[in-house]
Amino acid sequence: MVVPAALRVVRCGGGSLHGARAVFSVGNKFLLCASGDFVKMYSVATEELVRLLRGHSDLVTGVQLAPHNRMQLFLLSDVVFGQLKMMCINCWTCILPQTFTVGYRLLALYALPTSEDSVFVIIPKSGVRGTFQLVSVKLTKAAGQHVEAKELSVILEVVDASPKCTAFGREGEYVASVKDVHLQVYFFKRKQLNRFSLRATNKKGGNNIFTCVACHPQEDCIATGHADGKIRLWRNFNHQREYTFSTLHWHHDQVLDLAFSLEGTNLLSGGIESVLVQWHSGSDYNKDFLPRLGSAIEYVTISSDGAFYCTLHTDNRISIINSNLRFAKTIQGLIKARDVKTGLVVDPRTKALVLNGEPGHLQFYSLQSDKQLYSVSWTGQC
């Protein structure tokens, strides 16, 4: 009698590409994005998946280049005893110099050039379910690969869990965080906290709920996105009562992400319209558009030299765009429909997995290269 072997699940591909903000490597040769418990490294020039970086056994919730060593990568893990891992990505190797265990679920990570021995993370607040706080974690310089990082300092008591709702200002002098209809700004040197609030709705029926925030890299200016599609530019917020803001409006629904250009002269915004909007000098009348990007824009990333933009979309697509808003490359992951109506079929010619994707389309997905080869419309409509 033959004893049946234990079932072994082998993962071939198709993971989510839009769960966390992607980052460009030094020199913009590669794009790195979280995908399940991997970090996928794509070639910007060829769109090919060139390497899978392994280092976590659980969901990777954040990826960021270390500001003091651009050849190192911070990985964030969403487990009960959260881990922060530094991974070397030099020479096509995957070396894990140190793992810092914080002891909490880690939902967002911010590493600043002005804080060499510490990082900022968002963790659940102890004893209060559904409440999160921003804390500073001291990275102990201790020998060994596994280190416990227990020295935490609370910066903001109540913040949104989304990494898009907290941003650090010019040279790390302050941090801005939005939640519901409240904006709070904490100044590190003065240890001063200013709070600003909006009405939930205005007289014209607008929805003022905050959805995201970004800080100008060189000026004291904060950009906030809202549920009704408006963008507010806040200034003079170091004074509790004398603050001012101006309004930009093009999006017809909530603003999903914001990002300032390298010099801060342009502001990028994305939403459900599948259009990347570039606002020049904070003007409501001077803007450019890159339309028809396929689906809602969930994240916007700008390379460290400002040469490339990257947008992550809800249909598991990555768009790489030149700074002049010329479309460059697209990386299409597996489109996950609610129901796989077609079943799973293997195309004998391309060896691709064939299943339904976008409404009215069949997608041919290569498990070997972990990317979509092409999509075919069976309705005759593109």
Residue pairs with C-beta under 8 A, 6 or more apart in sequence:
11 36
12 367
12 368
12 370
13 334
13 365
13 366
13 367
13 370
13 371
14 333
14 334
14 336
14 365
14 367
14 370
15 35
15 36
15 38
15 40
15 333
15 334
16 35
16 36
16 316
16 333
17 33
17 35
17 40
17 312
17 316
17 317
17 318
17 331
17 333
18 298
18 299
18 312
18 313
18 314
18 316
18 317
18 318
19 34
19 35
19 59
19 61
20 33
20 34
20 60
20 61
20 62
20 63
20 76
20 163
20 299
21 62
21 63
21 163
21 299
21 301
21 312
22 31
22 32
22 33
22 34
22 63
22 299
22 301
22 310
22 312
22 318
23 31
23 32
23 33
23 63
23 64
23 65
23 301
24 30
24 31
24 32
24 44
24 301
24 303
24 304
24 308
24 310
25 31
25 32
25 41
25 65
25 70
25 89
26 65
26 70
26 71
26 304
28 44
28 303
28 305
28 307
28 308
29 43
29 44
29 45
30 41
30 42
30 43
30 44
30 50
31 41
31 42
31 44
31 310
31 318
31 320
31 331
32 39
32 40
32 41
32 42
32 53
32 63
32 73
32 89
33 39
33 40
33 42
33 63
33 312
33 318
34 40
34 60
34 61
34 62
34 63
35 60
35 333
36 59
36 60
37 54
37 56
37 57
37 58
37 59
37 60
38 52
38 53
38 54
38 60
39 52
39 53
39 55
39 60
39 63
39 73
39 75
39 87
40 49
40 51
40 52
40 53
40 370
41 49
41 50
41 51
41 52
41 53
41 89
42 48
42 49
42 50
42 318
42 331
43 50
44 308
44 320
44 328
44 329
45 329
47 329
47 330
47 331
47 371
48 369
48 371
49 369
49 370
49 371
51 92
51 94
53 73
53 75
53 87
53 89
53 94
54 94
55 75
55 85
55 87
55 94
55 96
56 75
56 77
56 83
56 85
58 77
58 78
58 79
59 77
59 78
59 79
60 75
60 76
60 77
60 78
61 76
61 77
61 78
61 106
61 107
61 108
62 74
62 75
62 76
62 106
62 108
62 109
62 163
63 73
63 74
63 75
63 76
64 73
64 74
64 76
64 109
64 110
64 111
65 72
65 73
65 74
65 111
65 304
66 72
66 73
66 74
66 86
66 111
67 111
67 112
67 113
68 113
68 116
70 304
71 88
71 89
71 90
72 86
72 87
72 88
72 89
72 97
73 86
73 87
73 88
73 89
74 84
74 85
74 86
74 87
74 109
74 111
74 119
75 84
75 85
75 86
75 87
76 82
76 84
76 106
76 108
76 109
76 121
77 83
77 84
77 85
77 106
78 105
78 106
78 107
79 105
80 105
81 101
81 102
81 103
81 104
82 101
82 102
82 103
82 104
82 105
82 106
82 121
82 123
83 99
83 100
83 101
83 102
83 106
84 99
84 100
84 101
84 102
84 106
84 109
84 119
84 121
84 137
84 139
84 149
85 96
85 98
85 99
85 100
86 96
86 97
86 98
86 99
86 100
87 94
87 95
87 96
87 97
88 94
88 95
88 96
88 97
96 145
97 145
98 144
98 145
98 146
98 147
99 145
99 146
99 147
100 137
100 139
100 140
100 147
100 148
100 149
101 146
101 147
101 148
101 149
102 121
102 123
102 137
102 149
102 150
102 152
103 148
103 150
104 123
104 124
105 123
105 124
106 121
106 122
106 123
107 121
107 122
107 123
107 124
107 132
107 161
107 162
107 163
108 121
108 122
108 161
108 162
108 163
108 166
109 119
109 120
109 121
109 163
110 119
110 120
110 121
110 163
110 166
110 168
111 119
111 120
112 119
112 120
112 168
112 172
113 172
114 171
114 172
115 136
115 172
117 138
117 139
117 141
118 136
118 137
118 138
118 139
119 136
119 137
119 139
120 134
120 135
120 136
120 137
120 155
120 168
120 175
121 134
121 135
121 137
122 132
122 133
122 134
122 135
122 159
122 161
122 163
122 166
123 132
123 133
123 135
124 131
124 132
124 133
125 131
125 132
125 133
125 157
125 158
131 158
132 158
132 159
132 160
132 161
133 154
133 155
133 156
133 157
133 158
133 159
134 154
134 155
134 156
134 159
134 166
134 175
134 177
135 152
135 153
135 154
135 155
136 152
136 153
136 155
137 149
137 151
137 152
138 149
138 151
138 152
138 153
139 147
139 149
140 147
140 148
140 149
140 151
155 175
155 186
156 166
156 175
156 177
156 184
156 186
156 193
158 179
159 165
159 166
159 177
159 179
160 166
160 177
160 178
160 179
160 210
162 212
164 211
164 212
164 213
164 256
164 257
164 258
164 299
165 177
165 178
165 179
165 210
165 211
165 212
165 213
166 175
166 176
166 177
166 178
166 213
167 175
167 176
167 177
167 213
167 214
167 215
167 222
168 174
168 175
168 176
168 215
169 175
169 176
169 185
169 215
169 216
169 220
169 222
170 215
170 216
170 217
170 218
170 219
170 220
172 188
173 187
173 188
173 189
174 185
174 186
174 187
174 188
174 215
175 185
175 186
175 188
176 183
176 184
176 185
176 213
176 215
176 222
177 183
177 184
177 185
177 186
177 213
178 184
178 210
178 211
178 212
178 213
178 224
179 210
180 209
180 210
181 197
181 198
181 199
181 200
181 208
181 209
181 210
182 195
182 196
182 197
182 198
182 210
183 195
183 196
183 197
183 198
183 210
183 213
183 222
183 224
183 234
184 193
184 194
184 195
184 196
185 193
185 194
185 195
185 196
185 222
185 237
185 238
186 192
186 193
186 194
187 193
187 194
187 238
192 238
194 237
194 238
194 239
194 240
194 243
195 240
196 234
196 237
196 243
198 208
199 208
200 207
200 208
200 209
201 207
201 208
202 208
206 226
206 228
206 230
207 226
207 227
207 228
207 254
208 226
208 227
208 228
208 230
209 226
209 227
210 224
210 225
210 226
210 227
211 225
211 226
211 227
211 254
211 255
211 256
212 224
212 225
212 255
212 256
212 257
212 258
213 222
213 223
213 224
213 225
213 258
214 222
214 223
214 258
214 259
214 260
214 267
215 221
215 222
215 223
215 260
216 222
216 223
216 260
216 264
217 260
217 262
217 263
217 264
218 263
218 264
219 264
220 235
220 236
220 237
220 238
221 233
221 234
221 235
221 264
221 282
222 233
222 234
222 235
222 237
223 231
223 232
223 233
223 234
223 258
223 260
223 267
224 231
224 232
224 234
224 258
225 231
225 254
225 255
225 256
225 257
225 258
225 269
226 232
226 254
226 255
227 253
227 254
228 253
228 254
229 249
229 250
229 251
229 252
229 253
229 254
229 255
229 271
230 247
230 248
230 249
230 251
230 255
231 247
231 248
231 249
231 251
231 255
231 258
231 267
231 269
231 279
232 245
232 246
232 247
232 248
233 245
233 246
233 247
233 248
233 282
234 243
234 244
234 245
235 243
235 244
235 245
236 242
236 243
236 244
237 243
246 282
246 284
247 284
248 267
248 279
248 282
248 284
249 284
250 269
250 277
250 287
251 269
251 271
251 273
251 277
252 273
253 271
253 272
253 273
254 271
254 272
255 269
255 270
255 271
256 270
256 271
256 272
256 296
256 297
256 298
256 299
257 269
257 270
257 297
257 298
257 299
257 300
258 267
258 268
258 269
258 300
259 267
259 268
259 300
259 301
259 302
259 309
260 266
260 267
260 268
260 302
261 267
261 268
261 302
261 306
261 323
262 302
262 304
262 305
262 306
263 306
265 280
265 281
266 278
266 279
266 280
266 281
267 278
267 279
267 282
268 276
268 277
268 278
268 279
268 300
268 302
268 309
269 276
269 277
269 279
269 300
270 276
270 277
270 296
270 297
270 298
270 299
270 300
270 311
271 296
271 297
272 296
272 297
273 291
273 296
274 291
274 292
274 293
274 294
274 295
274 296
274 297
274 313
275 289
275 290
275 291
275 292
275 293
275 297
276 289
276 290
276 293
276 297
276 300
276 309
276 311
276 321
276 325
277 287
277 288
277 289
278 287
278 288
278 289
278 290
278 325
279 286
279 287
280 286
280 287
280 288
288 325
289 325
290 321
290 325
290 327
293 311
293 313
293 317
293 319
294 313
294 315
294 317
294 319
294 330
295 313
295 314
295 315
295 317
296 313
296 314
297 311
297 312
297 313
298 312
298 313
298 314
299 310
299 311
299 312
300 309
300 310
300 311
301 309
301 310
301 311
301 312
302 308
302 309
302 310
303 309
303 310
306 323
307 322
307 323
308 320
308 321
308 322
308 323
308 328
309 320
309 321
309 322
309 323
309 325
310 318
310 319
310 320
310 321
311 318
311 319
311 321
312 318
313 319
315 335
315 358
316 332
316 333
316 334
316 335
316 336
317 330
317 331
317 332
317 333
318 330
318 331
318 332
318 333
319 327
319 329
319 330
320 328
320 329
320 330
320 331
321 327
321 328
322 328
331 371
332 371
332 372
332 375
333 370
333 371
333 372
334 363
334 365
334 372
335 357
335 358
335 363
335 372
335 375
337 355
337 356
337 357
340 355
340 356
341 356
342 354
342 355
342 356
342 362
343 355
344 353
344 354
344 355
345 353
345 354
345 355
346 352
346 353
346 354
347 353
347 354
347 364
350 364
350 366
350 373
351 366
351 368
352 364
352 365
352 366
352 367
352 373
353 364
353 365
353 366
353 367
354 362
354 363
354 364
354 365
355 362
355 363
355 365
356 362
356 363
357 363
357 372
357 375
358 375
360 377
360 378
360 379
360 381
361 375
361 376
361 377
361 378
362 375
362 376
362 378
363 372
363 374
363 375
363 376
364 372
364 373
364 374
364 375
364 376
365 371
365 372
365 373
366 372
366 373
